[in-house]
Amino acid sequence: MRGGLAFLKTSLFLAGVLLCGGLVACGTSAKRLQGGAPPPTWLDHLPPSKSEICAVGVSGPTYYPQDALGKSKSAALTELGRAVQVKVTSELTMKQRESTGSQSGVSVQELSTFMSQAVLKLAQVRGQWTNPGGYSSRGEPGTTYTLVCMPLNVTAAELQETAHGITPVGNPRLPLLIQESEAVLKEWTR
């Protein structure tokens, strides 16, 4: 009788392990679902603000979690730079079409490139979230999201300081690039 009871206990234990997928996996997945932070609201809706412009980047799971954090930040910065470049290009192109007389000393392309590069220098990480599992609409466990934002109330001095890393200081149009960038950013805050 004792041998039959021991056999039954062992069989039930092994059946539980097989159903669960392994003792370690059962214990950690339950903890992951309970202990992981829910997705932040900025994944679906960027923070509404007239004082900054934001973007989100994503990275799939990586072997080293730090790599996913870095890749999602890089993707967010790329998206933010692209958004600024598109916005500047479309706004300035429309203004140039409306005003036939005045011609700026810098081209739309030069200004949009300068501003998108400045954005990358001035942007700050506002949040990062890694899917702990249990949120299938947010990718696989380990998928990482990063929110980056750039303030729009940037002064000419901050643009000047930023410009040293992205534009040759000897560029004769640098003061005009800074002045026009500041004007565009002020327009966005209205």
C-alpha positions in Angstrom: 0.0 0.0 0.0 2.8 2.4 0.9 4.5 1.8 -2.5 1.3 2.5 -4.3 0.7 5.8 -2.4 4.3 6.9 -3.1 3.8 6.0 -6.8 0.6 8.0 -6.9 2.2 11.1 -5.2 5.1 10.9 -7.6 2.8 10.6 -10.6 0.7 13.6 -9.5 3.8 15.6 -9.0 5.2 14.8 -12.4 1.8 15.5 -14.0 1.8 18.9 -12.3 5.3 19.6 -13.6 4.3 18.6 -17.1 1.1 20.6 -17.1 2.8 23.7 -15.7 5.8 23.5 -18.1 8.4 23.2 -15.4 8.5 24.2 -11.8 10.6 27.3 -12.4 8.5 28.5 -15.3 5.2 28.2 -13.3 6.6 30.2 -10.4 8.1 33.0 -12.4 5.3 33.5 -14.8 2.8 34.0 -12.0 5.1 36.4 -10.3 5.8 38.3 -13.6 2.2 38.8 -14.3 1.5 40.0 -10.8 4.6 42.1 -10.3 5.0 43.8 -13.6 3.9 47.4 -14.1 0.9 47.9 -16.4 1.5 49.7 -19.7 1.8 53.5 -19.2 -0.8 55.7 -20.9 1.8 57.4 -23.1 2.0 54.1 -25.2 -1.4 55.0 -26.6 -1.6 58.7 -26.2 1.4 61.0 -26.2 1.3 63.6 -23.4 -0.7 66.6 -24.7 1.5 69.6 -24.3 2.1 72.9 -26.0 5.5 73.2 -24.3 7.2 70.1 -25.7 7.1 67.6 -28.6 7.3 63.9 -27.8 7.7 60.5 -29.6 7.8 56.8 -28.6 10.3 54.2 -29.8 10.1 50.5 -29.4 12.6 47.6 -29.4 11.9 43.9 -29.4 13.3 41.7 -26.7 17.0 41.4 -26.7 19.4 39.0 -24.9 20.6 41.8 -22.7 17.8 44.0 -21.3 20.1 47.1 -21.5 20.3 46.7 -25.2 16.5 46.9 -25.6 16.5 50.1 -23.5 19.2 51.6 -25.7 17.5 50.5 -29.0 14.1 51.8 -28.0 15.6 55.2 -27.0 17.4 55.4 -30.3 14.2 54.5 -32.2 12.3 57.2 -30.2 15.0 59.9 -31.0 14.8 58.9 -34.7 11.1 59.2 -34.7 11.2 62.6 -32.9 13.8 63.9 -35.4 11.7 62.7 -38.3 8.5 64.3 -36.9 10.3 67.6 -36.4 11.8 67.5 -39.9 8.4 66.7 -41.5 6.6 69.4 -39.5 9.2 72.1 -40.3 9.3 71.2 -44.0 5.6 71.2 -44.4 5.0 74.5 -42.5 7.9 76.4 -44.1 7.0 75.1 -47.6 3.4 76.4 -47.1 4.7 79.8 -45.8 7.0 80.1 -48.8 4.1 79.5 -51.2 2.0 82.1 -49.4 4.6 84.8 -49.4 6.0 85.4 -52.8 8.3 88.3 -52.0 10.4 87.4 -49.0 13.1 84.8 -49.5 14.9 83.4 -46.4 18.7 83.1 -46.3 18.4 79.4 -45.5 16.6 76.7 -47.4 13.7 74.8 -45.9 15.8 71.6 -46.2 18.7 73.2 -44.3 16.5 74.5 -41.5 14.6 71.3 -41.1 17.8 69.3 -41.0 19.3 71.7 -38.5 16.2 71.6 -36.3 15.8 67.8 -36.4 19.5 67.4 -35.3 19.0 70.0 -32.6 16.0 68.1 -31.3 18.1 65.0 -30.9 20.6 66.9 -28.8 17.9 68.6 -26.6 15.6 65.6 -26.2 15.2 63.9 -22.8 13.9 60.5 -21.8 10.6 60.9 -20.0 9.8 57.2 -19.5 10.7 53.6 -20.3 8.6 50.5 -19.9 9.4 46.9 -20.6 6.6 44.4 -21.1 6.9 41.9 -18.2 4.5 39.5 -20.0 0.8 39.2 -19.9 0.2 42.1 -22.3 0.1 40.4 -25.6 -0.9 43.5 -27.4 2.4 45.1 -26.4 4.6 42.5 -28.0 6.6 39.6 -26.4 7.8 39.8 -22.9 10.9 42.0 -22.9 9.7 44.4 -25.6 10.8 47.8 -24.4 9.2 51.2 -25.1 10.8 54.7 -24.5 9.2 58.1 -24.4 11.4 61.0 -25.4 10.4 64.7 -25.3 12.0 68.0 -26.4 11.0 71.3 -24.8 9.8 73.9 -27.3 10.7 76.9 -25.2 14.3 76.7 -26.3 16.3 79.9 -26.2 18.7 81.1 -28.9 21.6 80.5 -26.4 20.6 76.8 -26.1 20.3 76.5 -29.8 23.7 78.2 -30.2 25.3 75.7 -27.7 23.6 72.8 -29.4 24.7 74.0 -32.9 28.4 73.5 -32.1 28.0 69.7 -32.3 25.9 69.6 -35.4 26.9 72.5 -37.7 30.3 73.9 -38.5 30.8 77.1 -36.4 32.2 78.8 -39.5 28.8 78.3 -41.3 27.9 81.9 -42.3 24.1 81.0 -42.0 24.4 79.6 -38.5 23.0 82.8 -36.8 20.1 82.8 -39.3 19.5 79.0 -38.7 19.4 79.7 -34.9 17.1 82.7 -35.3 14.7 80.9 -37.6 14.7 77.8 -35.4 13.8 79.8 -32.4 11.0 81.5 -34.3 9.6 78.2 -35.5 9.7 76.7 -32.0 7.9 79.8 -30.6 5.2 79.4 -33.2 4.6 75.8 -32.1 4.0 76.8 -28.5 1.0 79.0 -29.5 
